[in-house]
Amino acid sequence: LLLCFVPAILAAGSAGQPLVVKGSVYCDTCRCGFENEATKYMAGAAVRIECREAHTSQITYVEDGVTNSAGHYEIRVHGDRGDDVCDAVLLKSSDPECSTPDAGRDRARVVLTRNNGIASDHRFANSMGFLRNAPLAACAQVLQKYRSDE
């Protein structure tokens, strides 16, 4: 009987703790669609956690955050969002020279429930990026390393 109650007590103890979504925001300085050695991580970029009801797509939860000096963010999410579809979403760039959200890299899906076997309170979102207005001059050399036709 004790073996049945111990997991329930441990789960109840962590239920009040918020989940923490961690991720990063970068500037795609070469406009190539992926992170590389010329990528610049952005301090002060605005990010949002947005959850929607799965069937109606109505917004059920929103929490905003900002990246630190290394381009990383941590956003606390209160309550279990197991019935929702949640994304980390780019809101605003901190650099006017790199402010166009990269389509396909402008949001990252995150699962925000404790009912999935993950013991940690931390959830990790894929990196999200903005495109620089014009590629850096050094990008030709950087991208040369990725050519597959040679």
N, C-alpha and C positions, 0 to 999 in steps of 0.2 A: 504494500500500500504506500509506503514511504517513497518507493521508486517512481510511483505515478505522480506524486505531488511535487517532487523536487524540480523537474523541468517546468512545471506550471508556475511555481514560485519564482524561478529564475526569469522566465518570460515576462511575468507580471512586473518584476522589478525594473526591467529595461523598457517596458511599454511607455512609460512617461518620458523617457529620454528622446530628444529629437534625433532624426536621421540627419546625417551631414553629407551633402552632395559636394564633391570635390572635382575640379576640372581646371582647364586653362584656356586662355584666349590668346591667339597669335595674329600677327600681321603677315600675310603671305606676300613677302617683298618681291617675289619673282612671278607672282600670279600663275603658279603652276598647279594649284589644287591640293598640295600636300606639304607637310612640314619637312624642312631640309636645313642644311647648315646656315642658310641665309635668313631663316625665319627669325622674326623678332617677337618676343612675347610681350604683351601689352599690359602695362600698369594702368589702372583707372578705367578699364572698360566695364560697362554695365551689363550685367547678366541677370536673367530671371529664371526661376523655376516656375513652370506653369503646368497645372494639372487640369485635365478635362474628364468629364464623365464619358465613359467609353461608348455609350449608345447615342447620346445627344450632342456630344462635343461641347457641352456647356462648361465654361470655366468653373472649377470648384475650389481651386487653391492657387495663390500667387505669392511668391516671396522673391524679393530682389536682393542683389549683391553686387559687389565691385571687386575687380581683381586687385591683388596686392602688387608690390614693386616687381615681383618676378612673373607677373601675368597669371597667377593662380587665384582661384576663388574657393571659398567654403561657404555654403549656404545651409543653414539649419532649417529643416522641414519638420513641423510639429504635426503629430497625428499620423496614423497609418493611411496611406493613399492607395491601398491594394486594389480598390475597385476603379481607380482612375488610370488614365494614360498620362504620364508626366514626361516633360522635356525640359532640359536646360536650353535657354534661348538667348541669342545675342540681342541686346537692346541698343547699345550705343557705343561707338568707338571713342577712344580717348585721343585719337590721332587723326586730324583732318586729311592727312595724306594717305591714310589707310582706313577708309570708312565704309566701303561697300561690302556688305555681308557676302561671303562666298556661298553661293547656292549649293546646298547639300552638306555644307560644313557650318551652317548657321544655327543648327540645333542638334541636340544629342538626347536620345531617349534614356531615361533612368527609371529603374523599378524601385518604388518607394514603399515597401512593405517589409515587415519582419516575418511574414508568413511565407518565406521562400527558402529557408535553410541557411541563409547567410547570418553568421553569428555577429559580425561587426556592425556598428552603427554607421559606418562610412560607405557611401556609394560613389562610384567613380564614373564620371561622364567623359565621353570622348572629347578631345580638343575641338574648339570651334575657332573659325578664323574670318578675318576681314581681308579683302584684297587691296593692295596698294594701288594708288591711281596709275602709276607708271612703274614698270619693273626697274630694279636697281641695275646699274651698269654691269656689276659683277655677276649677274644672273646667268649670262651665257656660259661662263666657266663652271658655275655651280651645276647647271642643268646638263652640261656635257658629261658629267659623271653618271647620269641616269640614262644615257642613250643606249638602247639595246640593239641597234642595227650595226654595231661595230664589233 
